[in-house]
Amino acid sequence: MMTKPSIALSELLEKGADSDLLREMIQHGVQRVMEMDVENICAVSYGERSPERQNRRNGYRERLWETRAGSVNVTIPKLRTGSYFPPFLEPRRTAEDPHALRRVAADFGP
């Protein structure tokens, strides 16, 4: 018998320990996207010195992001000049469509 290459997202969420893994995966992906966004704004990677630098980082601020998979802690990079706020964390409102999880699960389900 072959191993099932993918698992329905709804099945994964129903499993307690696996939902922790899903939240960690979401957190890691979101953090990397924010890092890439800030690298584009600054025009250089973190810790890199370059005359092309357009801005500098100035620490992080924490925010709890409520998702269908549960609460995810994200650290949003701060900039010295201007500000950075990721578009998927729009002003303190539910960022997801309540039926989006079902649509995604249906697309990737058996």
N, C-alpha and C positions, 0 to 999 in steps of 0.2 A: 504494500500500500504506500502511495506517495504521501509525503508530508504536504500539508496545505501551505502554499507559499505566502498567503496573506490571510489576515483574520479581519473579520468585520469590526469596524470601529466600535459599534455598540457592544459587541462581545467583549472587546478589550476594556471598555469602560465599566462593564459589569464586574470584572475581576478586581478585587481590592488592591492587591499589591501591584498589579499591572497598571492600574490607573496612576500610581505614583511614578512609574516609568514613563507613562505618556506625558504627565505634567513636566517631568524633567526634560523630556525630549522637546516639548513646546518651549520651555524656558531656554534651553540651549539654542534652539533655532532663532528665537526672538532676540536673544542677546547678540547673536552673531549678525543678524540683520541690522540691529541698531549700531553695532560697531562698524559695519561696512558703510552705513549712512553717514556716521560721524567722520570716518576716514575720507569720504568724498567731500564733505563740507570743509574739513581741514586741509585737504589735498595731500595728506601724508598719513602713513600708518601710525599706530600708537608707538610712542618712543622713538620715532624716526626723526632725524634732523634734516631739514631741507630748506633752501632759500625760497622754495615755492609754497611753503606753509602759509595758509590763509587764516588760520585760527588755532587756538590751543584748547585742550581739554582742561576742565576744572573740577574733577571729581565725578561723583555719581549721586543720584537721588533714588531712593527706593520707592516702589509703588507696587501695590497688590493688584493683580489683574485677574478679574473674575472671568473664567471661561467655562464652557460646558464640561470640560474635563476636571474642573475644580479651580481653586485659587492658585495662581502662579506668581511668585515673587520675581519682579524684574528690577534691574538697576539701570536707570536711564542716564546716559552720559550727559554731563553738563559742559557747556562751552564758556570760555572767558568772554567772548564777544558774541552778542546775540543769544539765541536759545535754540535748543533742539527738543522737539517733542514728537515721538513716533506717531504716524498717522493712524495706526491701528489702535492706539490708546485714546482716541478722541475724548473730549471732555466728559469725564465721569458719567458715562452712560453705558448701557449694555452694548458691547461691541459686536455681538453676534445675533444673527437671526435665529429665533428659537427652533426653526425647522431645518437649519443648515446642517446640523449633525446627521439628521435622518437622510438628507439628500446625499451627503458624502458617503454615509454608510451604504446607501443603496447603490451608489456608483461603484464602490469597491467591494461590495458583498458578493456572495456566490452567484 
